């Protein structure tokens, strides 16, 4: 099953340079504490949807060395709360979240299979919290916020007890 998921993922993202396995190897071989968040993190718990994005949180104290390693092999753009990592020959878009609110997610992460790889994945309530922050970000594109709302709905279907975590302003945006 893992090989089929990897083959599917590689085909969908047109990853002709093995960017995903190279990133996984870099993080695991160097003992970097990290976890998946975002839509791929949600995919670990609910019916998966296809996305070219892979969102990661890295331990704050390890971020400077990770930046250095990534810049040796990939294109890295730095923004106020993220690093965007890309590579010619791959449509994969990796976003490393540097917002300090996400740092504690790593400690609660558990290993799940996503995209044919074993990844530490943030807990469902943490992924939900990240999605809530994303929906509430007025600078985020409307289309991205709609995707975040869909991810919130997917998580609530699987974990209805998390509904109490949803603020009223976000609840009003969800379709019932």
C-alpha positions in Angstrom: 0.0 0.0 0.0 2.8 2.4 0.9 4.4 2.0 -2.6 1.1 2.7 -4.3 0.6 5.9 -2.3 4.2 7.0 -3.0 3.8 6.4 -6.7 0.4 8.2 -6.8 1.9 11.2 -4.9 5.0 11.3 -7.2 2.8 11.2 -10.3 0.4 13.9 -9.0 3.1 16.3 -8.0 5.3 15.5 -11.0 8.1 15.0 -8.6 10.8 14.1 -11.1 13.7 14.9 -8.7 12.5 12.9 -5.7 12.0 16.1 -3.6 9.7 14.5 -1.0 12.0 11.5 -0.2 15.0 13.9 -0.1 13.2 16.2 2.4 12.1 13.2 4.5 15.7 11.8 4.5 17.1 15.2 5.4 14.8 15.7 8.4 15.0 12.1 9.7 18.8 11.6 9.1 19.6 14.8 10.9 17.3 14.0 13.8 15.1 17.1 13.2 12.0 17.2 15.4 9.1 18.0 13.1 5.5 17.2 12.3 3.0 17.5 9.4 0.2 20.0 9.8 -2.3 21.4 7.3 -4.2 19.4 4.7 -1.7 16.5 4.5 -1.8 16.3 8.3 -5.6 16.2 8.2 -5.3 13.4 5.5 -3.7 11.2 8.2 -7.0 11.2 10.1 -9.8 11.6 7.5 -10.6 10.6 4.0 -7.6 12.1 2.0 -7.8 14.8 -0.6 -5.1 15.5 -3.2 -2.9 18.5 -2.7 0.4 19.7 -4.0 1.2 21.3 -0.6 3.0 19.8 2.3 3.0 21.9 5.5 5.5 21.2 8.3 6.4 22.5 11.6 10.1 22.2 12.7 11.4 22.6 16.2 12.3 26.3 16.7 15.8 25.6 18.0 16.6 23.4 14.9 15.3 25.8 12.3 18.6 27.7 11.6 20.4 24.5 10.8 17.5 23.2 8.7 17.5 26.4 6.7 21.2 26.0 6.0 20.7 22.4 4.8 17.7 23.1 2.7 19.4 26.0 0.9 22.1 23.6 -0.3 19.7 21.5 -2.2 16.5 23.4 -2.8 15.1 26.9 -3.5 14.1 28.5 -0.2 12.0 31.7 0.1 11.7 33.2 3.5 8.5 35.0 4.6 7.4 36.4 7.9 6.0 33.2 9.3 7.1 30.5 6.8 9.8 29.1 4.6 8.7 28.0 1.2 10.8 25.2 -0.3 10.7 24.2 -3.9 12.8 22.5 -6.5 12.9 22.6 -10.3 11.5 19.3 -11.6 8.8 19.0 -8.9 5.5 20.6 -8.4 5.6 19.8 -4.7 5.2 22.9 -2.5 6.6 22.6 1.0 5.8 25.2 3.5 7.7 25.2 6.8 5.6 27.1 9.3 7.8 29.3 11.5 4.9 30.9 13.5 5.8 30.2 17.2 2.1 29.3 17.9 2.7 25.9 16.2 5.8 24.9 18.1 4.0 22.8 20.8 2.3 20.7 18.1 5.5 18.7 17.7 5.4 17.3 21.2 1.9 15.9 20.7 2.5 14.4 17.2 2.2 10.7 16.5 3.5 8.7 13.6 1.0 8.0 10.8 1.4 7.0 7.2 0.8 9.8 4.8 1.7 9.7 1.1 3.3 6.3 1.6 5.7 7.6 4.3 5.7 7.4 8.0 5.5 10.9 9.3 5.0 12.5 12.7 1.6 14.2 12.4 0.2 16.8 14.6 -2.8 15.7 16.8 -6.2 16.3 15.3 -7.0 19.1 17.7 -3.7 20.8 16.8 -4.4 20.5 13.0 -7.8 21.9 13.6 -6.3 24.9 15.6 -3.9 25.6 12.7 -6.8 25.6 10.3 -8.8 27.9 12.5 -5.8 30.4 12.6 -5.6 30.1 8.8 -9.3 30.9 8.3 -9.1 33.8 10.6 -6.0 35.3 8.8 -7.4 38.3 6.8 -4.3 38.3 4.6 -4.8 34.8 3.4 -6.3 34.3 -0.1 -10.0 33.6 -0.1 -9.5 30.4 -2.1 -7.0 29.1 0.5 -9.4 30.0 3.4 -12.2 28.1 1.6 -9.9 25.0 1.5 -9.1 25.5 5.2 -12.9 25.5 5.9 -13.3 22.3 4.0 -10.5 20.7 6.0 -12.2 21.9 9.2 -15.4 20.3 8.1 -13.6 17.0 7.3 -12.0 17.0 10.7 -15.3 17.7 12.4 -17.0 14.8 10.6 -14.3 12.4 12.0 -14.0 14.2 15.4 -17.3 15.8 16.3 -16.2 16.4 19.9 -13.8 19.0 18.5 -16.7 21.3 17.5 -16.4 23.1 20.8 -13.0 24.3 19.8 -14.4 26.2 16.8 -14.9 29.9 17.5 -18.3 31.5 16.6 -16.8 33.5 13.7 -15.5 30.3 12.1 -18.6 28.3 12.9 -20.7 30.9 11.0 -18.6 30.2 7.8 -19.1 26.5 7.9 -21.9 25.0 5.8 -24.1 22.6 7.7 
